[in-house]
Amino acid sequence: MIKCIDVMTKDPICCLPDDTVVKAAKLMKTGNFGSIPVIENEQTKKLVGIVTDRDLALTIVAEARDSRDIKVESVMTTGMITCLAQDDLQKALDAMSTHQLRRIPVVDLNDRILGIIAQADVATRVNYPEKTAEVVKDISLPNEK
């Protein structure tokens, strides 16, 4: 049985709620990431949100807002779906499919960020071609909300 800890990208680059969206975007560009977990502070590393390239595109660029003074906390998603490091990978994949998530943060019992599982992690680190295809298909379906 494969665990989330076996597949996740460990110790992801994070930002803070009061960081600017420019800083988050630069971190995404430098690391070639589509998202950045947002933590309460460097000491606790408690996950409080996530900011994605899509968040930036829809709330900053599409609205022609000046990004220099906008804080991450104003565009981040809160109340994320997460998984635990020792969870079976299937649980994370099911959550990704059900909630149409391209990535899922991995936390400990205190919500401290440990890693993140992205579609690419599943595709490159797990020999489940059928499951990978199913997850990508489910995530890519039009949102019926």
C-alpha positions in Angstrom: 0.0 0.0 0.0 1.5 3.3 -1.1 1.3 6.2 1.5 1.0 9.9 0.7 4.5 10.4 2.2 5.9 8.1 -0.4 4.6 10.3 -3.3 4.5 13.8 -2.0 7.0 16.6 -2.7 8.5 17.2 0.7 9.0 20.6 2.4 7.3 22.7 -0.3 8.2 26.4 -0.6 5.6 28.4 1.3 4.6 32.0 1.8 2.9 33.9 4.5 -0.5 35.6 4.5 1.0 39.1 4.6 3.4 38.4 1.7 2.5 40.3 -1.5 1.1 38.4 -4.4 4.1 39.6 -6.4 6.3 37.6 -4.0 4.1 34.5 -4.4 4.2 34.8 -8.2 8.0 35.2 -8.2 8.3 32.0 -6.1 6.0 30.2 -8.5 8.0 31.4 -11.4 11.4 30.5 -9.9 10.3 27.1 -8.8 8.0 26.4 -11.7 5.1 25.7 -9.3 1.4 26.2 -9.9 0.7 26.8 -6.3 2.2 27.9 -3.0 1.0 26.7 0.4 0.4 29.6 2.8 1.5 29.1 6.4 0.6 30.9 9.6 4.3 31.6 10.3 7.8 30.0 9.9 7.8 28.6 13.4 4.5 26.6 13.3 4.3 26.0 9.6 0.6 25.6 10.1 -1.2 25.5 6.8 -3.8 28.3 6.6 -4.3 28.5 2.8 -3.0 28.0 -0.7 -2.5 30.4 -3.5 -2.5 29.2 -7.1 -1.5 30.7 -10.4 -5.2 30.6 -11.3 -6.0 32.6 -8.2 -3.6 35.3 -9.4 -4.9 35.2 -12.9 -8.6 35.5 -12.0 -8.3 37.9 -9.0 -5.4 40.1 -10.1 -4.8 40.0 -13.8 -8.4 39.6 -15.0 -9.6 42.4 -12.8 -6.6 44.6 -13.8 -5.7 45.2 -10.1 -2.3 46.6 -9.1 -0.5 43.6 -7.6 2.2 45.5 -5.7 0.3 46.0 -2.5 -2.1 43.1 -2.6 -1.5 40.5 0.2 -1.7 36.8 -0.4 -4.4 36.5 2.3 -6.8 38.4 0.1 -6.6 35.9 -2.8 -5.7 32.6 -1.2 -8.1 29.7 -0.8 -8.8 28.6 2.8 -10.5 25.6 4.2 -8.5 23.3 1.9 -8.9 19.6 1.5 -5.8 17.9 2.9 -4.4 14.5 3.6 -2.1 13.1 6.2 1.4 11.8 5.5 0.4 8.2 6.6 -2.9 8.2 4.6 -3.2 5.6 1.9 -2.5 7.4 -1.5 -5.8 6.2 -2.7 -7.5 8.4 -0.2 -5.7 11.5 -1.6 -6.5 10.5 -5.1 -10.2 10.0 -4.3 -10.2 13.5 -2.7 -8.5 15.0 -5.7 -11.1 13.4 -8.0 -14.1 14.3 -5.9 -13.1 17.9 -5.3 -11.4 18.5 -8.7 -8.1 19.3 -7.1 -4.9 19.5 -9.1 -2.9 19.3 -5.9 -3.5 18.4 -2.3 -1.4 19.5 0.7 -0.1 16.9 3.1 -0.2 17.9 6.8 0.4 16.3 10.2 -2.2 16.1 12.9 -1.5 19.8 13.9 -2.0 21.0 10.3 1.7 21.6 9.9 2.6 21.4 6.2 4.8 18.4 5.3 4.4 18.2 1.6 2.1 18.5 -1.4 0.9 15.9 -3.9 0.3 17.3 -7.4 -0.9 15.5 -10.5 2.7 15.3 -11.8 3.8 13.5 -8.6 1.2 10.9 -9.2 2.1 10.6 -12.9 5.8 10.3 -12.3 6.2 8.5 -9.0 3.4 6.0 -9.0 3.0 3.2 -11.5 -0.8 3.5 -11.7 -1.4 4.7 -15.3 -5.1 3.9 -15.2 -5.6 5.7 -11.9 -3.5 8.7 -13.0 -5.6 9.0 -16.2 -8.8 8.7 -14.1 -7.7 11.4 -11.7 -6.7 13.8 -14.5 -10.1 13.2 -16.2 -12.1 13.8 -13.1 -10.2 16.9 -12.2 -10.6 18.3 -15.7 -14.4 17.9 -15.9 -16.3 21.1 -16.2 -17.3 22.3 -12.7 -21.0 22.0 -12.3 -21.4 24.6 -9.6 
